Amino acid sequence: MNIQTVCILGGTGFVGRWLSSHLVEQGYKVRVLTRHWQRHRDLLVLPGLRLMETDVYDPAQLAAQFNGCQSVINLIGILNEKGRNGHGFRQVHADLPEKVAQICLDTGIKRLLHMSALNADANQGASYYLRSKGEGENRVLALARQGLEVTIFQPSVIFGPGDSFFNRFGSLLKLSPFIFPLACPEARLTPVYVGDVARAFARALSDKEDFSQSYELCGPKIYTLKQLVEYTAKVLELKRRVIGLSDKLSRIQASIFEYVPGKPFSKDNYASLQVPSICHRNGLHELGIEPTAIDAIVPGYLGQVSQRSQYLELRRHAQR
């Protein structure tokens, strides 16, 4: 299969920007779909990238944008929904992927790369988030039986310039007094670098034999959430004492914070953190990619990310 043009849903997000930059660097033409073209025009510094204003939930608009592409990548996902019954998660993580896969089949596109999550399971997932991710995988793979070539990626928490993990905790630590109460302190995570995730997608895209597979994506080391927050404070040179909350207090914090604007922490987030976000088999190794340690990346950007710095990073990747 000769893939020249790739259509990306979610291409204006954190992972999408890195992936778009990497694919352009590899010589692909990239079509990024967005509801608001003006908000993301900084992406146009990348040669070969086109921003297309599109409602991704409209099948007719999707079909029109898929025309002329040889592959589609779906990165769209949410960490929290507006409601509390799982409907928002299902709409984004299950209904939309099924729609994307079906339109790929209808328009003759054979190659689909889909972003899921570690521990995604439609039946036994610990949270609405993980169950909806699992349901999305099942629906996409069901359509793969009709001739669609699908590869699924299941990353742990993703970090890098512009992330919502280290940067979010960094902001909270700066605002906090000396003591920082932390819910689910013993939750285990294996943070994976966004650049490695982008390379994994690109490798799978160019591999002619890499169809109908799933890849778990993890960094090289397992941490507890408390260790990662303490590391964040250390990098920022903040004297903070991170106090791990008990399970009962963690639940209470989640119940309160999910009513705070922006939902900094919710009961569904709490449920997701009850399952270790650890790879059983790291797909980065299978794809020939050496996982990048947080020490090699985080100190260089933590607390310093701005729109300007992201713009410069895109220019660097585009070699302009």
LUMMAR-339672 format. One line per field, with one value per residue (C-alpha): x, y, z. Coordinates in nm, 3 decimals, padded with zeros to 5 digits, m for minus. Each point is the difference from the previous one (the first is absolute). Layout:
<keses>
x	X:...
y	Y:...
z	Z:...
</keses>
This chain:
<keses>
x	00.000:00.146:m00.105:00.063:m00.276:m00.116:m00.314:00.024:m00.294:00.120:00.300:m00.017:00.040:00.313:00.087:m00.144:00.238:00.303:m00.123:m00.084:00.348:00.165:m00.202:00.078:00.366:m00.035:m00.133:m00.373:m00.268:m00.219:m00.363:m00.105:m00.371:m00.114:m00.317:00.188:00.260:00.109:00.084:00.262:00.150:00.344:00.009:00.026:00.373:00.028:00.049:m00.242:m00.259:m00.352:m00.255:m00.354:m00.295:m00.225:m00.264:00.141:m00.340:m00.155:00.042:m00.034:00.273:00.227:m00.047:00.087:00.320:00.107:m00.013:00.352:00.156:00.150:m00.007:m00.191:00.125:m00.251:00.145:m00.318:m00.055:m00.109:00.109:m00.330:m00.355:m00.248:m00.248:00.058:m00.169:00.256:m00.199:00.258:00.281:m00.194:m00.077:00.366:00.180:m00.244:m00.259:00.247:00.268:m00.266:m00.120:00.355:00.071:m00.324:00.067:00.351:m00.158:m00.262:00.262:00.249:00.261:00.167:00.229:m00.114:00.211:m00.199:00.100:m00.136:00.140:00.171:m00.252:m00.278:m00.263:m00.363:m00.119:00.239:00.145:00.032:m00.162:m00.233:00.313:00.163:m00.322:m00.080:00.354:m00.039:m00.335:00.156:00.271:m00.259:m00.210:00.299:00.137:m00.344:00.015:00.357:m00.151:m00.150:00.340:00.118:00.364:00.007:00.276:m00.091:00.225:m00.046:00.228:00.056:m00.005:00.176:00.249:00.196:m00.007:m00.362:m00.122:m00.283:00.173:00.327:m00.112:m00.329:00.163:00.263:m00.269:m00.178:00.324:00.078:m00.341:00.011:00.143:00.280:m00.218:m00.147:m00.276:00.001:m00.275:00.093:00.369:00.089:m00.151:00.265:00.080:00.260:00.009:00.078:00.160:m00.222:00.285:00.020:m00.376:00.022:00.281:m00.204:m00.291:00.234:00.175:m00.332:m00.117:00.302:00.010:m00.179:m00.046:m00.115:m00.375:m00.264:00.239:m00.012:00.298:00.029:00.226:00.196:00.309:00.303:m00.087:m00.294:m00.085:m00.264:m00.206:00.154:00.351:m00.093:m00.150:00.304:00.220:m00.198:00.054:00.371:00.040:m00.184:00.212:m00.311:00.011:m00.321:m00.087:m00.220:m00.244:m00.167:m00.368:m00.166:m00.239:m00.299:00.137:00.093:m00.362:m00.122:00.242:m00.119:m00.365:00.069:00.241:m00.224:m00.232:00.287:00.011:00.226:m00.032:00.362:m00.078:m00.314:m00.144:00.064:00.366:00.020:m00.139:00.251:00.290:m00.097:00.154:00.378:00.081:00.281:00.084:00.002:00.197:00.136:m00.085:00.277:00.255:m00.195:00.013:00.372:m00.036:00.198:m00.233:00.106:00.044:m00.174:00.338:00.104:m00.300:m00.198:00.263:00.035:m00.360:m00.178:m00.153:00.121:m00.256:m00.177:m00.155:00.325:00.213:m00.234:00.022:00.380:m00.010:m00.213:00.240:00.292:m00.170:m00.083:00.369:m00.102
y	00.000:00.335:00.251:00.361:00.199:m00.060:00.147:00.057:00.044:00.162:00.142:00.334:m00.163:m00.080:m00.331:00.114:00.294:m00.218:m00.269:00.252:00.148:m00.343:m00.117:00.319:m00.055:m00.354:00.139:m00.061:00.250:00.055:00.111:00.109:00.034:00.268:00.185:00.329:00.068:00.337:m00.135:m00.237:00.190:m00.023:m00.357:00.141:00.057:m00.369:m00.044:m00.247:00.041:00.121:00.104:m00.090:00.145:m00.300:m00.134:m00.348:m00.122:00.072:m00.310:00.197:00.245:m00.283:m00.186:00.315:00.053:m00.365:00.031:m00.006:m00.149:m00.347:m00.022:00.142:00.046:00.051:00.164:00.155:m00.068:00.164:m00.052:00.120:00.033:00.277:m00.237:m00.288:m00.300:m00.103:00.131:00.264:m00.255:m00.245:00.269:00.098:m00.331:m00.253:00.160:00.228:m00.267:m00.231:00.280:00.078:m00.366:m00.042:00.311:m00.129:m00.313:00.199:00.229:m00.274:00.084:m00.318:00.124:00.127:00.075:00.040:00.146:m00.191:m00.032:m00.251:m00.218:00.073:m00.269:00.024:m00.246:00.023:00.350:00.173:00.325:00.143:00.129:m00.344:m00.183:00.248:m00.032:m00.377:00.024:00.224:m00.259:m00.276:00.196:00.096:m00.357:m00.132:00.216:m00.115:m00.337:00.171:00.086:00.296:m00.021:00.124:00.062:00.101:00.180:m00.022:00.250:00.069:00.368:00.205:00.275:00.264:00.374:00.109:m00.299:00.014:m00.221:00.149:00.349:m00.035:m00.130:00.270:00.269:m00.153:m00.026:00.366:00.101:m00.223:00.082:m00.211:m00.313:m00.161:m00.260:m00.266:m00.251:m00.353:00.046:m00.366:m00.019:m00.142:00.158:m00.036:00.343:m00.020:00.283:00.161:m00.009:m00.378:m00.028:00.203:m00.223:m00.310:00.122:00.087:m00.339:m00.184:00.216:m00.085:m00.370:m00.189:m00.308:00.177:m00.049:m00.091:00.028:00.176:00.165:00.091:00.305:00.071:00.177:m00.181:00.028:m00.055:00.278:00.061:00.313:00.140:m00.050:00.185:00.294:00.017:m00.008:00.290:00.205:m00.080:00.109:00.325:00.049:00.026:m00.102:m00.194:m00.295:m00.239:m00.169:m00.310:m00.022:m00.320:m00.179:00.147:00.356:m00.054:m00.091:00.307:00.224:m00.148:00.054:00.367:00.082:m00.133:00.293:00.250:00.176:m00.195:m00.321:m00.014:m00.340:m00.213:m00.325:m00.151:00.112:m00.161:m00.326:00.000:00.043:m00.318:m00.205:00.016:00.174:m00.240:m00.181:m00.378:00.023:00.337:00.062:00.257:m00.282:m00.196:00.304:00.050:00.312:00.047:00.152:00.345:00.069:00.295:00.132:00.054:00.218:00.143:00.236:00.171:00.113:m00.020:00.332:00.163:m00.108:00.278:00.038:00.156:m00.292:m00.251:00.203:m00.012:m00.373:m00.055:00.208:m00.206:m00.327:00.147:00.105:00.356
z	00.000:m00.106:00.267:m00.096:00.171:00.357:00.159:00.375:00.237:00.320:m00.178:00.184:00.342:00.197:m00.170:m00.333:m00.031:00.062:m00.237:m00.274:00.027:m00.011:m00.300:m00.193:00.079:m00.142:m00.326:00.042:m00.091:00.304:00.014:00.350:00.074:00.244:00.095:00.034:m00.268:00.137:00.345:m00.137:m00.292:00.165:m00.134:m00.351:00.057:m00.087:m00.377:m00.150:00.276:m00.071:00.261:m00.101:00.191:00.061:00.236:00.060:00.121:m00.341:m00.222:m00.324:00.102:00.111:m00.327:m00.194:00.199:m00.030:m00.377:m00.143:00.315:00.028:00.380:00.297:00.355:00.282:00.313:00.139:00.369:00.325:00.362:00.143:m00.125:00.069:00.162:00.239:m00.162:m00.261:m00.298:m00.090:00.009:m00.219:m00.255:m00.040:00.061:m00.151:m00.230:m00.180:m00.066:m00.142:m00.225:m00.113:m00.077:m00.195:m00.209:m00.071:m00.145:m00.191:m00.159:m00.084:00.265:00.118:00.279:00.341:00.307:00.320:00.338:00.299:00.355:00.227:00.188:m00.248:00.044:m00.107:00.264:00.294:m00.032:00.337:m00.118:m00.260:m00.173:m00.027:m00.088:m00.277:m00.136:m00.003:m00.174:m00.264:m00.063:m00.038:m00.248:m00.213:m00.003:m00.099:m00.311:m00.063:m00.093:m00.305:m00.139:00.208:00.108:00.361:00.253:00.356:00.247:00.376:00.176:00.367:00.104:m00.270:00.085:m00.190:m00.073:00.015:00.203:00.251:00.254:00.125:m00.096:00.186:00.316:m00.035:m00.004:00.300:00.196:m00.066:00.134:00.305:00.342:00.146:00.023:m00.315:00.060:m00.272:m00.078:m00.106:00.087:m00.058:m00.350:m00.233:m00.336:m00.275:m00.170:m00.371:m00.199:m00.264:m00.251:00.041:m00.048:m00.322:m00.126:00.083:m00.213:m00.286:00.015:m00.008:m00.288:m00.213:00.092:m00.275:00.220:00.318:m00.032:00.260:00.295:00.334:00.164:00.366:00.035:00.319:00.119:00.143:00.372:00.235:00.247:00.261:m00.047:00.318:m00.138:m00.318:00.189:00.228:m00.309:m00.145:00.314:m00.007:m00.363:00.075:00.314:00.213:00.365:00.030:00.219:m00.198:00.237:m00.138:00.082:00.117:m00.231:00.184:m00.022:m00.366:m00.073:00.186:m00.190:m00.331:00.098:00.075:m00.283:m00.275:00.071:m00.030:m00.341:m00.233:00.207:00.122:00.154:m00.022:00.131:m00.342:00.014:00.345:m00.142:m00.287:00.244:00.185:m00.283:m00.055:m00.329:m00.083:m00.324:m00.006:m00.324:m00.107:m00.363:m00.031:00.017:m00.261:m00.230:00.053:00.217:00.321:00.265:00.118:00.372:00.165:00.119:m00.361:m00.086:00.292:00.150:m00.337:m00.024:00.333:00.090:m00.319:m00.259:m00.186:m00.339:m00.121:00.122:m00.166:m00.322:00.012:00.068:m00.309:m00.207:00.129:m00.100:m00.340:m00.037:m00.083
</keses>
